[in-house]
Amino acid sequence: MSTTAWISSVAALKQLPATTAAIEVGKELTDLWPLHDHVQIDNDVKYAETFQVRITRQFAIALTGDDVTMPDAEYVYEGADEIPGRPQSLVDALLNANDAYDTSVDFSEDCDVERIVESASQLGDVWDDATVAAAREIIVAAADAGKALDVADLPGRYALGAAAFADVLALTGETADESSALKATLPAVLYFNEFDEWLGVPRVFLDLDTVKQLREIAIAGPDNDGAAKFIDVLAGPAEAEWRKHREDVLWDPAEAKKKAREEDEAKSKAALAAKFAHIKDDPSKETVEL
């Protein structure tokens, strides 16, 4: 199978029903841009920070096999280099994951393949020399293909991002054991989201089980319904993440506070009504609103 077999299948990936469905959801998010409301801009910054915490937590789980919690990941993201009562190996994995994430972020500015290679190194040299060489070839080919796409061709851009991701995931097929294979997928996840950012496609959060599933399909190749399977599996997390991102951006703290107050008042009225439900009405007394 060619190193860029998936990229060569972009035209077919673009036409799949799951691509169309995902893009419809994605456009609800991308149509919000450019943001002008300061609350929405702040919300988007918070979303990006939380996204990094969620990703680096998944990476630390893969690197250590430990139960890494969101508070662990948040604490390290905020600058901690140790956590009382938690293994230092867990903290070091989170530190490495954040370094790798920060290194990869600027890839969306210039498609510099060395940023992804450096991220792989920061995650513990999870790519060998052969994988690095093949990844360079894929990343350059994908960038060239992206430059040829029309800016308005969101389905084509989404399909290219998925295809490039699949080609890089497929490179882990020769990895000896499952743990090493999972670790080798981590730079591919970083690349996928940064390349999508460059393409104008929103980021997608992927848990480790989904990454494993996508890896197996990627290794098998796009033929014999492989393309449809890959896009089908990717579509669910993509749509869910884009809906979450949109909701996070549009969140209004003042409206949320008002709604919470109204819900509390409704609960208090319901509790008070229940408390006095056993008392019979006296028709001679004036009605009082609770």
Secondary structure, DSSP 8 states (H G I E B T S, - for coil): --TTTTGGGHHHHHTSHHHHHHHHHHHHHHTT-S---HHHHHHHHHHHHHHHHHHHHHHHHHHH-S---HHHHHHHHTT-S--TTS-HHHHHHHHHHHHHHHHHHTHHHH--HHHHHHHHHHTTS-S-HHHHHHHHHHHHHHHHHHHTS-TT-HHHHHHHHHHHHHHHHHGGGG-SSHHHHHHHHHHHHHHHHHHHHHHT-------HHHHHHHHHHHHH-STTTHHHHHHHHHHHHHHHHHHHHHHHHH--HHHHHHHHHHHHHHHHHHHHHHHTTTS---TTS-----
